[in-house]
């Protein structure tokens, strides 16, 4: 049975650096474990574990896919699982959303993931300096500048 913490006491994990996927995984697992009332180390176990631990792990994979927008493959890599495992987890979690308590828990976690995603996106944008943006727009680096017929298919001729 899942023992969820009250919404006000669920900890907010520190946002991971955008370049560290393992920090992202740890933040998702910490938030999900706290909300589901299971130890975070149990989510990292290679074995399935008890039903409440398995559901917490499946919920973390679901959130990686749904709330963070990762593909099944990317979410699988993040958690050391196969993409089909993530797809299965998403189906199971979605089926359990009919329970109002689980739906509320997942909605709270999705909101937290939305904040995490916004932070990561803004950190990535801030990491791109104005000089880098300007150099990316120079004509010498565009595909059109390198080859006038860059869109032409095989065997196509480009008029001079």
Secondary structure, 3 states (H helix, E strand, C coil): CCCCCCHHHCCCCCCCCCCCHHHHHHHHHHHHHHHHCCCHHHHCCCCCCCHHHHHHHHHHHHHHHHCCCCCHHHHHHHHCCCHHHHHHHHHHHHHHCCCHHHHHHHHHHHHHHHHHHHHHHHHHHHHCCHHHHHHHCCHHHCHHHHCCCCCCCCCCCCCC
